[in-house]
Amino acid sequence: MTQTSTETLRVLIIDDHPVVAEGWDRITRGRLDCQVIAASTPSQGFQAWRREAPDAIVVDLTMGDSKLAGVRLIERLRAAGAAQPMLVFTMHRSPIIARRALQAGCNGIIMKDAPSDQICDALEQVAAGGDYVPADLARKIALLERPGGTARPRLTPRELDILRAIAEGLAYREIAERARISYKTVSNVSQTLKDKLGANSFADLVVKAIRHLDETGDRV
């Protein structure tokens, strides 16, 4: 859709923080003629898409405990026939996650801490049928696609410790007891590791953990 001066851009904002939808009103005021429709969960967002038929959709990547909830929602919307331009609005700068969002069907990505003018540019460009990815992120994504390029994610010391334990075959509770941290912490870090390594399940994470440690020489 290309917006003219007489058209109101109806934008569905799907984010589990209500203040974000309010922020879009302030960000776009005076720059774009927007009507913001808010949804706070992927399920509510999907229903709002069916009910409201917005002109564009803005999706956060992290909702609830999942860093990829937005990616899965984009995939679900596209599978259901959603043709609207979709813009990811996120704090995550990982090129691996960004590439997954683009592969899922989003048309652009903009950071939540970007200047207001840049956020408006991203929405305007995507709503007009174009694409938008910040230049620095686009370069990182391009490196992932380079044949023979090194695309190994950087892991924090805690992530690396837990990855080693997973590669040993330990369960979350065993890892928590060994590291003297909570089960929830182990679970959250493991989800982050799945996202970084592109694992779809715990079993897949075990395989990728072993491969990552072998390739990097990070085994104890």
DODO-955740 format. One line per field, with one value per atom (N, C-alpha, C): residue in three letters; chain; atom name; y, x, z. Coordinates in steps of 0.05 Angstrom, whole numbers, plus 5000, padded with zeros to 4 digits. Layout:
% DODO-955740
r ALA	...
c A	...
a CA	...
Y Y	...
X X	...
Z Z	...
% end
This chain:
% DODO-955740
r MET	MET	MET	THR	THR	THR	GLN	GLN	GLN	THR	THR	THR	SER	SER	SER	THR	THR	THR	GLU	GLU	GLU	THR	THR	THR	LEU	LEU	LEU	ARG	ARG	ARG	VAL	VAL	VAL	LEU	LEU	LEU	ILE	ILE	ILE	ILE	ILE	ILE	ASP	ASP	ASP	ASP	ASP	ASP	HIS	HIS	HIS	PRO	PRO	PRO	VAL	VAL	VAL	VAL	VAL	VAL	ALA	ALA	ALA	GLU	GLU	GLU	GLY	GLY	GLY	TRP	TRP	TRP	ASP	ASP	ASP	ARG	ARG	ARG	ILE	ILE	ILE	THR	THR	THR	ARG	ARG	ARG	GLY	GLY	GLY	ARG	ARG	ARG	LEU	LEU	LEU	ASP	ASP	ASP	CYS	CYS	CYS	GLN	GLN	GLN	VAL	VAL	VAL	ILE	ILE	ILE	ALA	ALA	ALA	ALA	ALA	ALA	SER	SER	SER	THR	THR	THR	PRO	PRO	PRO	SER	SER	SER	GLN	GLN	GLN	GLY	GLY	GLY	PHE	PHE	PHE	GLN	GLN	GLN	ALA	ALA	ALA	TRP	TRP	TRP	ARG	ARG	ARG	ARG	ARG	ARG	GLU	GLU	GLU	ALA	ALA	ALA	PRO	PRO	PRO	ASP	ASP	ASP	ALA	ALA	ALA	ILE	ILE	ILE	VAL	VAL	VAL	VAL	VAL	VAL	ASP	ASP	ASP	LEU	LEU	LEU	THR	THR	THR	MET	MET	MET	GLY	GLY	GLY	ASP	ASP	ASP	SER	SER	SER	LYS	LYS	LYS	LEU	LEU	LEU	ALA	ALA	ALA	GLY	GLY	GLY	VAL	VAL	VAL	ARG	ARG	ARG	LEU	LEU	LEU	ILE	ILE	ILE	GLU	GLU	GLU	ARG	ARG	ARG	LEU	LEU	LEU	ARG	ARG	ARG	ALA	ALA	ALA	ALA	ALA	ALA	GLY	GLY	GLY	ALA	ALA	ALA	ALA	ALA	ALA	GLN	GLN	GLN	PRO	PRO	PRO	MET	MET	MET	LEU	LEU	LEU	VAL	VAL	VAL	PHE	PHE	PHE	THR	THR	THR	MET	MET	MET	HIS	HIS	HIS	ARG	ARG	ARG	SER	SER	SER	PRO	PRO	PRO	ILE	ILE	ILE	ILE	ILE	ILE	ALA	ALA	ALA	ARG	ARG	ARG	ARG	ARG	ARG	ALA	ALA	ALA	LEU	LEU	LEU	GLN	GLN	GLN	ALA	ALA	ALA	GLY	GLY	GLY	CYS	CYS	CYS	ASN	ASN	ASN	GLY	GLY	GLY	ILE	ILE	ILE	ILE	ILE	ILE	MET	MET	MET	LYS	LYS	LYS	ASP	ASP	ASP	ALA	ALA	ALA	PRO	PRO	PRO	SER	SER	SER	ASP	ASP	ASP	GLN	GLN	GLN	ILE	ILE	ILE	CYS	CYS	CYS	ASP	ASP	ASP	ALA	ALA	ALA	LEU	LEU	LEU	GLU	GLU	GLU	GLN	GLN	GLN	VAL	VAL	VAL	ALA	ALA	ALA	ALA	ALA	ALA	GLY	GLY	GLY	GLY	GLY	GLY	ASP	ASP	ASP	TYR	TYR	TYR	VAL	VAL	VAL	PRO	PRO	PRO	ALA	ALA	ALA	ASP	ASP	ASP	LEU	LEU	LEU	ALA	ALA	ALA	ARG	ARG	ARG	LYS	LYS	LYS	ILE	ILE	ILE	ALA	ALA	ALA	LEU	LEU	LEU	LEU	LEU	LEU	GLU	GLU	GLU	ARG	ARG	ARG	PRO	PRO	PRO	GLY	GLY	GLY	GLY	GLY	GLY	THR	THR	THR	ALA	ALA	ALA	ARG	ARG	ARG	PRO	PRO	PRO	ARG	ARG	ARG	LEU	LEU	LEU	THR	THR	THR	PRO	PRO	PRO	ARG	ARG	ARG	GLU	GLU	GLU	LEU	LEU	LEU	ASP	ASP	ASP	ILE	ILE	ILE	LEU	LEU	LEU	ARG	ARG	ARG	ALA	ALA	ALA	ILE	ILE	ILE	ALA	ALA	ALA	GLU	GLU	GLU	GLY	GLY	GLY	LEU	LEU	LEU	ALA	ALA	ALA	TYR	TYR	TYR	ARG	ARG	ARG	GLU	GLU	GLU	ILE	ILE	ILE	ALA	ALA	ALA	GLU	GLU	GLU	ARG	ARG	ARG	ALA	ALA	ALA	ARG	ARG	ARG	ILE	ILE	ILE	SER	SER	SER	TYR	TYR	TYR	LYS	LYS	LYS	THR	THR	THR	VAL	VAL	VAL	SER	SER	SER	ASN	ASN	ASN	VAL	VAL	VAL	SER	SER	SER	GLN	GLN	GLN	THR	THR	THR	LEU	LEU	LEU	LYS	LYS	LYS	ASP	ASP	ASP	LYS	LYS	LYS	LEU	LEU	LEU	GLY	GLY	GLY	ALA	ALA	ALA	ASN	ASN	ASN	SER	SER	SER	PHE	PHE	PHE	ALA	ALA	ALA	ASP	ASP	ASP	LEU	LEU	LEU	VAL	VAL	VAL	VAL	VAL	VAL	LYS	LYS	LYS	ALA	ALA	ALA	ILE	ILE	ILE	ARG	ARG	ARG	HIS	HIS	HIS	LEU	LEU	LEU	ASP	ASP	ASP	GLU	GLU	GLU	THR	THR	THR	GLY	GLY	GLY	ASP	ASP	ASP	ARG	ARG	ARG	VAL	VAL	VAL
c A	A	A	A	A	A	A	A	A	A	A	A	A	A	A	A	A	A	A	A	A	A	A	A	A	A	A	A	A	A	A	A	A	A	A	A	A	A	A	A	A	A	A	A	A	A	A	A	A	A	A	A	A	A	A	A	A	A	A	A	A	A	A	A	A	A	A	A	A	A	A	A	A	A	A	A	A	A	A	A	A	A	A	A	A	A	A	A	A	A	A	A	A	A	A	A	A	A	A	A	A	A	A	A	A	A	A	A	A	A	A	A	A	A	A	A	A	A	A	A	A	A	A	A	A	A	A	A	A	A	A	A	A	A	A	A	A	A	A	A	A	A	A	A	A	A	A	A	A	A	A	A	A	A	A	A	A	A	A	A	A	A	A	A	A	A	A	A	A	A	A	A	A	A	A	A	A	A	A	A	A	A	A	A	A	A	A	A	A	A	A	A	A	A	A	A	A	A	A	A	A	A	A	A	A	A	A	A	A	A	A	A	A	A	A	A	A	A	A	A	A	A	A	A	A	A	A	A	A	A	A	A	A	A	A	A	A	A	A	A	A	A	A	A	A	A	A	A	A	A	A	A	A	A	A	A	A	A	A	A	A	A	A	A	A	A	A	A	A	A	A	A	A	A	A	A	A	A	A	A	A	A	A	A	A	A	A	A	A	A	A	A	A	A	A	A	A	A	A	A	A	A	A	A	A	A	A	A	A	A	A	A	A	A	A	A	A	A	A	A	A	A	A	A	A	A	A	A	A	A	A	A	A	A	A	A	A	A	A	A	A	A	A	A	A	A	A	A	A	A	A	A	A	A	A	A	A	A	A	A	A	A	A	A	A	A	A	A	A	A	A	A	A	A	A	A	A	A	A	A	A	A	A	A	A	A	A	A	A	A	A	A	A	A	A	A	A	A	A	A	A	A	A	A	A	A	A	A	A	A	A	A	A	A	A	A	A	A	A	A	A	A	A	A	A	A	A	A	A	A	A	A	A	A	A	A	A	A	A	A	A	A	A	A	A	A	A	A	A	A	A	A	A	A	A	A	A	A	A	A	A	A	A	A	A	A	A	A	A	A	A	A	A	A	A	A	A	A	A	A	A	A	A	A	A	A	A	A	A	A	A	A	A	A	A	A	A	A	A	A	A	A	A	A	A	A	A	A	A	A	A	A	A	A	A	A	A	A	A	A	A	A	A	A	A	A	A	A	A	A	A	A	A	A	A	A	A	A	A	A	A	A	A	A	A	A	A	A	A	A	A	A	A	A	A	A	A	A	A	A	A	A	A	A	A	A	A	A	A	A	A	A	A	A	A	A	A	A	A	A	A	A	A	A	A	A	A	A	A	A	A	A	A	A	A	A	A	A	A	A	A	A	A	A	A	A	A	A	A	A	A	A	A	A	A	A	A	A	A	A	A	A	A	A	A	A	A	A	A	A	A	A	A	A	A	A	A	A	A	A	A	A	A	A	A	A	A	A	A	A	A	A	A	A	A	A	A	A	A	A
a N	CA	C	N	CA	C	N	CA	C	N	CA	C	N	CA	C	N	CA	C	N	CA	C	N	CA	C	N	CA	C	N	CA	C	N	CA	C	N	CA	C	N	CA	C	N	CA	C	N	CA	C	N	CA	C	N	CA	C	N	CA	C	N	CA	C	N	CA	C	N	CA	C	N	CA	C	N	CA	C	N	CA	C	N	CA	C	N	CA	C	N	CA	C	N	CA	C	N	CA	C	N	CA	C	N	CA	C	N	CA	C	N	CA	C	N	CA	C	N	CA	C	N	CA	C	N	CA	C	N	CA	C	N	CA	C	N	CA	C	N	CA	C	N	CA	C	N	CA	C	N	CA	C	N	CA	C	N	CA	C	N	CA	C	N	CA	C	N	CA	C	N	CA	C	N	CA	C	N	CA	C	N	CA	C	N	CA	C	N	CA	C	N	CA	C	N	CA	C	N	CA	C	N	CA	C	N	CA	C	N	CA	C	N	CA	C	N	CA	C	N	CA	C	N	CA	C	N	CA	C	N	CA	C	N	CA	C	N	CA	C	N	CA	C	N	CA	C	N	CA	C	N	CA	C	N	CA	C	N	CA	C	N	CA	C	N	CA	C	N	CA	C	N	CA	C	N	CA	C	N	CA	C	N	CA	C	N	CA	C	N	CA	C	N	CA	C	N	CA	C	N	CA	C	N	CA	C	N	CA	C	N	CA	C	N	CA	C	N	CA	C	N	CA	C	N	CA	C	N	CA	C	N	CA	C	N	CA	C	N	CA	C	N	CA	C	N	CA	C	N	CA	C	N	CA	C	N	CA	C	N	CA	C	N	CA	C	N	CA	C	N	CA	C	N	CA	C	N	CA	C	N	CA	C	N	CA	C	N	CA	C	N	CA	C	N	CA	C	N	CA	C	N	CA	C	N	CA	C	N	CA	C	N	CA	C	N	CA	C	N	CA	C	N	CA	C	N	CA	C	N	CA	C	N	CA	C	N	CA	C	N	CA	C	N	CA	C	N	CA	C	N	CA	C	N	CA	C	N	CA	C	N	CA	C	N	CA	C	N	CA	C	N	CA	C	N	CA	C	N	CA	C	N	CA	C	N	CA	C	N	CA	C	N	CA	C	N	CA	C	N	CA	C	N	CA	C	N	CA	C	N	CA	C	N	CA	C	N	CA	C	N	CA	C	N	CA	C	N	CA	C	N	CA	C	N	CA	C	N	CA	C	N	CA	C	N	CA	C	N	CA	C	N	CA	C	N	CA	C	N	CA	C	N	CA	C	N	CA	C	N	CA	C	N	CA	C	N	CA	C	N	CA	C	N	CA	C	N	CA	C	N	CA	C	N	CA	C	N	CA	C	N	CA	C	N	CA	C	N	CA	C	N	CA	C	N	CA	C	N	CA	C	N	CA	C	N	CA	C	N	CA	C	N	CA	C	N	CA	C	N	CA	C	N	CA	C	N	CA	C	N	CA	C	N	CA	C	N	CA	C	N	CA	C	N	CA	C	N	CA	C	N	CA	C	N	CA	C	N	CA	C	N	CA	C	N	CA	C	N	CA	C	N	CA	C	N	CA	C	N	CA	C	N	CA	C	N	CA	C	N	CA	C	N	CA	C	N	CA	C	N	CA	C	N	CA	C	N	CA	C	N	CA	C	N	CA	C	N	CA	C	N	CA	C	N	CA	C	N	CA	C	N	CA	C	N	CA	C	N	CA	C	N	CA	C	N	CA	C
Y 4976	5000	5025	5044	5070	5090	5103	5121	5148	5161	5188	5206	5232	5251	5247	5234	5232	5204	5187	5160	5157	5142	5135	5107	5104	5078	5064	5042	5026	5005	5009	4993	4976	4949	4931	4927	4935	4932	4908	4888	4864	4863	4870	4872	4868	4852	4846	4869	4891	4915	4937	4942	4962	4989	4996	5023	5026	5003	5004	5015	5005	5015	5045	5053	5082	5097	5086	5099	5103	5085	5088	5112	5117	5141	5166	5167	5191	5193	5170	5170	5180	5171	5177	5202	5214	5238	5261	5273	5295	5286	5260	5250	5232	5213	5195	5196	5193	5192	5163	5155	5127	5123	5100	5090	5065	5065	5042	5023	4998	4976	4959	4955	4941	4913	4895	4868	4860	4845	4840	4811	4794	4766	4757	4737	4727	4718	4706	4697	4721	4741	4766	4779	4779	4791	4778	4751	4736	4742	4743	4749	4778	4796	4824	4827	4812	4812	4804	4782	4772	4793	4804	4822	4850	4861	4889	4893	4873	4875	4901	4903	4927	4930	4954	4959	4949	4949	4940	4928	4911	4897	4901	4909	4912	4891	4875	4852	4853	4849	4846	4817	4812	4784	4769	4782	4768	4775	4754	4757	4734	4740	4719	4710	4684	4673	4665	4670	4661	4684	4681	4701	4700	4677	4673	4673	4683	4683	4700	4722	4739	4725	4710	4695	4675	4660	4640	4653	4676	4690	4699	4710	4718	4694	4671	4647	4639	4641	4633	4652	4678	4697	4693	4689	4684	4659	4638	4612	4615	4634	4638	4657	4668	4685	4714	4722	4751	4762	4783	4795	4822	4831	4858	4860	4883	4887	4883	4871	4866	4877	4892	4904	4892	4881	4871	4895	4898	4920	4906	4908	4891	4904	4892	4900	4881	4858	4838	4846	4845	4853	4828	4804	4780	4777	4775	4771	4744	4724	4698	4699	4713	4716	4734	4755	4773	4758	4741	4725	4707	4695	4677	4693	4718	4734	4741	4747	4753	4729	4706	4681	4674	4682	4676	4693	4716	4732	4761	4771	4799	4816	4841	4858	4877	4879	4898	4893	4905	4903	4930	4939	4964	4960	4972	4969	4988	4979	4995	5020	5020	5043	5061	5057	5074	5101	5122	5149	5148	5166	5166	5169	5186	5190	5165	5149	5124	5104	5103	5085	5091	5117	5126	5119	5123	5116	5086	5070	5041	5033	5044	5038	5048	5072	5084	5068	5060	5045	5018	5004	4977	4979	4999	5002	5008	5021	5028	5005	4982	4958	4953	4968	4964	4947	4946	4931	4950	4942	4960	4943	4945	4932	4952	4959	4977	4967	4985	4978	4959	4965	4949	4920	4917	4891	4876	4891	4879	4867	4881	4871	4845	4844	4820	4796	4802	4780	4771	4790	4782	4764	4769	4752	4723	4721	4694	4678	4693	4680	4675	4686	4683	4654	4642	4615	4614	4595	4592	4613	4631	4651	4640	4653	4643	4655	4638	4648	4638	4629	4618	4641	4636	4657	4660	4684	4688	4679	4664	4655	4667	4674	4685	4661	4667	4646	4627	4639	4622	4605	4617	4601	4578	4584	4563	4541	4548	4527	4509	4522	4506	4489	4501	4485	4461	4463	4440	4419	4428	4409	4395	4409	4397	4377	4383	4365	4339	4341	4318	4301	4311	4296	4301	4322	4328	4341	4335	4348	4375	4392	4419	4419	4402	4402	4395	4376	4368	4392	4406	4429	4450	4455	4475	4469	4443	4435	4438	4430	4432	4461	4478	4506	4524	4512	4526	4551	4546	4567	4555	4571	4561	4545	4528	4513	4532	4554	4573	4587	4593	4605	4586	4560	4541	4539	4539	4537	4561	4585	4610	4611	4603	4603	4583	4560	4539	4549	4564	4576	4595	4611	4629	4614	4592	4575	4563	4555	4544	4566	4590	4612	4618	4618	4625	4603	4578	4556	4545	4556	4548	4520	4513	4487	4488	4467	4467	4452	4437	4421	4416	4405	4399	4378	4358	4338	4350	4368	4382	4400	4412	4428	4411	4387	4370	4365	4358	4353	4378	4401	4426	4434	4428	4435	4419	4394	4377	4387	4393	4402	4429	4448	4474	4472	4455	4452	4439	4420	4406	4426	4443	4461	4484	4492	4515	4507	4481	4473	4482	4487	4498	4477	4452	4431	4434	4426	4428	4406
X 5017	5000	5017	5013	5026	5007	5016	4998	4999	4975	4973	4965	4964	4958	4930	4912	4884	4879	4899	4895	4905	4891	4900	4912	4936	4950	4941	4927	4918	4939	4952	4975	4968	4971	4968	4994	4996	5020	5016	5033	5032	5056	5052	5074	5062	5076	5065	5069	5080	5082	5063	5041	5022	5034	5055	5067	5079	5085	5097	5076	5052	5031	5026	5026	5023	5046	5070	5094	5092	5080	5077	5059	5039	5022	5039	5057	5074	5095	5107	5128	5118	5094	5084	5068	5061	5045	5059	5045	5056	5073	5079	5096	5079	5064	5047	5019	5000	4971	4965	4967	4964	4941	4929	4910	4923	4929	4942	4922	4925	4908	4928	4922	4941	4932	4951	4947	4971	4967	4989	4999	4987	4996	4995	5010	5008	4980	4966	4938	4920	4922	4906	4914	4939	4948	4936	4936	4925	4895	4881	4852	4847	4864	4861	4866	4885	4890	4865	4852	4828	4805	4803	4780	4783	4808	4812	4822	4834	4846	4863	4885	4901	4917	4928	4944	4973	4982	5010	5010	5030	5032	5060	5061	5087	5088	5109	5110	5136	5133	5156	5166	5192	5202	5197	5202	5200	5173	5157	5133	5130	5124	5124	5153	5157	5184	5199	5187	5199	5210	5236	5249	5240	5228	5219	5189	5175	5145	5137	5150	5143	5149	5171	5177	5155	5148	5127	5100	5094	5069	5070	5093	5096	5091	5103	5099	5070	5057	5028	5011	5017	5001	5005	5030	5035	5021	5022	5010	4980	4968	4939	4931	4950	4944	4948	4960	4964	4984	4975	4992	5002	4994	5002	5033	5044	5072	5076	5098	5103	5131	5131	5156	5162	5185	5194	5205	5196	5204	5216	5243	5256	5280	5289	5315	5337	5330	5350	5366	5392	5410	5423	5415	5428	5421	5441	5435	5423	5428	5416	5386	5377	5349	5336	5350	5339	5335	5354	5351	5327	5322	5299	5273	5273	5249	5244	5265	5262	5253	5264	5257	5227	5218	5190	5171	5180	5162	5159	5176	5173	5187	5179	5189	5211	5213	5233	5238	5260	5267	5277	5268	5278	5281	5302	5308	5290	5283	5266	5280	5307	5322	5331	5320	5327	5314	5325	5312	5284	5267	5239	5236	5253	5252	5258	5277	5285	5263	5249	5227	5204	5199	5178	5186	5211	5221	5217	5223	5220	5191	5173	5145	5135	5142	5133	5143	5168	5180	5167	5164	5151	5122	5108	5079	5075	5096	5094	5102	5109	5115	5145	5161	5190	5200	5226	5240	5256	5261	5278	5293	5320	5337	5360	5366	5388	5414	5430	5454	5473	5477	5496	5486	5460	5448	5448	5442	5442	5470	5491	5518	5524	5514	5518	5503	5478	5463	5477	5488	5502	5525	5540	5562	5553	5529	5519	5514	5508	5502	5527	5549	5574	5584	5590	5600	5626	5628	5652	5654	5634	5635	5632	5644	5641	5616	5597	5572	5567	5588	5584	5576	5555	5546	5566	5567	5582	5566	5579	5565	5578	5561	5571	5584	5600	5611	5590	5568	5547	5534	5529	5517	5536	5562	5581	5582	5581	5580	5556	5533	5508	5508	5520	5522	5539	5561	5578	5563	5547	5532	5511	5498	5478	5492	5516	5531	5538	5541	5547	5522	5499	5474	5460	5467	5454	5427	5408	5382	5383	5362	5362	5366	5352	5354	5382	5395	5422	5441	5436	5453	5450	5425	5419	5433	5432	5445	5475	5486	5515	5525	5511	5519	5509	5491	5479	5464	5448	5430	5402	5382	5355	5349	5329	5320	5310	5296	5286	5309	5331	5354	5365	5367	5377	5359	5333	5313	5314	5317	5318	5344	5366	5391	5390	5378	5376	5359	5338	5322	5338	5355	5372	5392	5403	5421	5407	5382	5367	5365	5359	5356	5383	5404	5430	5441	5436	5446	5426	5402	5382	5370	5368	5357	5327	5314	5284	5274	5290	5282	5306	5301	5323	5342	5331	5347	5365	5353	5368	5390	5384	5404	5427	5422	5444	5463	5452	5468	5484	5471	5484	5505	5500	5519	5545	5542	5566	5581	5567	5580	5594	5580	5591	5617	5616	5640	5663	5656	5677	5690	5674	5684	5700	5692	5706	5728	5729	5749	5743	5718	5710	5704	5709	5705	5725	5715	5733	5755
Z 5000	5000	5000	4982	4983	4994	5016	5030	5017	5014	5004	5027	5023	5045	5055	5041	5050	5062	5062	5073	5101	5117	5144	5143	5152	5152	5178	5175	5197	5204	5227	5234	5259	5256	5278	5292	5318	5334	5352	5349	5366	5384	5409	5428	5456	5473	5499	5520	5511	5528	5517	5531	5521	5515	5530	5526	5498	5485	5458	5438	5440	5422	5426	5452	5458	5446	5448	5437	5407	5392	5363	5357	5373	5370	5371	5391	5395	5372	5365	5345	5318	5310	5283	5282	5305	5305	5290	5271	5256	5232	5231	5209	5191	5203	5188	5199	5182	5190	5196	5222	5230	5249	5246	5267	5278	5304	5316	5328	5321	5333	5349	5375	5392	5399	5400	5410	5426	5448	5467	5468	5452	5450	5421	5413	5386	5379	5397	5391	5387	5404	5400	5374	5367	5342	5318	5319	5297	5293	5316	5314	5305	5314	5306	5276	5265	5237	5221	5230	5217	5219	5243	5248	5236	5237	5230	5202	5190	5163	5161	5177	5177	5151	5148	5124	5128	5152	5158	5186	5191	5217	5228	5253	5267	5289	5290	5307	5324	5350	5367	5365	5368	5366	5392	5414	5440	5453	5458	5473	5492	5517	5537	5542	5544	5549	5524	5500	5475	5459	5452	5435	5406	5399	5371	5368	5388	5386	5362	5357	5334	5308	5306	5281	5276	5296	5292	5284	5296	5288	5259	5250	5222	5204	5211	5195	5194	5217	5219	5202	5204	5189	5159	5150	5122	5112	5129	5121	5119	5134	5134	5111	5097	5074	5078	5100	5105	5085	5070	5050	5058	5082	5091	5095	5091	5098	5128	5136	5164	5171	5193	5203	5231	5235	5261	5277	5301	5319	5344	5347	5366	5379	5401	5414	5405	5393	5386	5361	5364	5342	5329	5337	5326	5297	5279	5251	5245	5263	5259	5263	5284	5290	5269	5260	5240	5214	5207	5182	5183	5207	5210	5207	5217	5215	5185	5171	5142	5127	5134	5120	5127	5150	5158	5142	5132	5115	5122	5141	5147	5125	5122	5101	5111	5137	5148	5177	5187	5215	5224	5248	5259	5289	5300	5329	5345	5369	5387	5397	5397	5406	5383	5359	5336	5340	5328	5329	5317	5326	5317	5287	5275	5246	5231	5242	5229	5231	5254	5258	5239	5236	5217	5188	5182	5155	5149	5169	5166	5161	5177	5173	5146	5140	5114	5091	5091	5069	5066	5088	5088	5079	5090	5083	5053	5041	5013	4995	5007	4991	4989	5003	5002	5025	5027	5048	5065	5090	5107	5127	5126	5146	5150	5176	5181	5168	5158	5142	5158	5184	5199	5202	5206	5209	5182	5161	5134	5127	5135	5130	5145	5170	5186	5174	5165	5152	5127	5112	5087	5093	5115	5122	5128	5139	5145	5119	5098	5072	5056	5064	5048	5049	5027	5027	5043	5061	5077	5099	5102	5122	5150	5170	5197	5209	5216	5226	5255	5268	5295	5314	5330	5348	5372	5383	5407	5431	5449	5473	5497	5517	5542	5558	5578	5594	5606	5616	5627	5606	5582	5560	5552	5552	5545	5565	5591	5612	5610	5605	5603	5577	5556	5531	5535	5549	5555	5570	5590	5606	5589	5571	5553	5535	5525	5508	5523	5550	5566	5571	5564	5567	5593	5607	5633	5628	5646	5645	5658	5653	5664	5694	5708	5737	5747	5733	5740	5735	5713	5707	5728	5736	5756	5783	5790	5815	5814	5791	5788	5789	5775	5773	5796	5813	5835	5826	5805	5795	5793	5788	5787	5762	5764	5740	5718	5727	5707	5692	5706	5693	5672	5679	5659	5635	5641	5619	5601	5613	5597	5580	5592	5577	5555	5560	5540	5516	5522	5500	5483	5497	5483	5465	5476	5460	5436	5439	5416	5395	5403	5384	5370	5385	5374	5355	5363	5347	5326	5327	5307	5313	5339	5346	5349	5340	5341	5366	5379	5402	5420	5444	5462	5449	5437	5424	5402	5387	5366	5378	5402	5416	5425	5434	5443	5419	5396	5372	5365	5364	5356	5377	5403	5424	5419	5414	5410	5385	5364	5339	5344	5358	5363	5380	5400	5418	5403	5386	5370	5351	5338	5317	5329	5353	5366	5385	5392	5411	5439	5446	5472	5492	5486	5506	5530	5553	5577	5574
% end
